[in-house]
Amino acid sequence: DNLQVARDMEAKFEKEERTMAFVGPSKSAEDAQKIRLATGWEKGVDGKWRLEIPDGQLKPIDLDNLRKYNDEIPFANLDEIYDSKELYDAYPSARDIWVMFTESDDFRGSYNRNEKRIQLAINQFDEPIDMLSTLLHEIQHHIQYEEGFATGANTSTVVDQVKFDLYLI
């Protein structure tokens, strides 16, 4: 598979660099680019391998016909509103992320890993592309969590996570 090819290429480049009397700047950035172009895989700053998944497409969303959480908040599973074979092949659990459509002046979107839920503030989006951009950002948080990558946060998410962690103790 391509990940193994990327690993093999990296090992080859590292071996070449160790055996050559190389003078000048490191070739590692150039080698990393060759690996990415050849395989699609690249290493993040944490040393973990990553593969970029092409963006999918939003499906038509009719809020009035979605299921309702607590009889008022429209929601759907991600695979009911977002089409991406590549995403679901790589992360089958992403199909079942709940996407809730709310209104808020405080945020555009959020991801709650403990509840496996994305929340989108529909009043914040003038165009479908804006909603897609925010949805992709929140899906990325799910992938970061699944892979153990570093995630983004803000002060309220840190406080919420600490409260949740203390609750588990």
Disulfide bonds with the S-S distance in Angstrom:
none
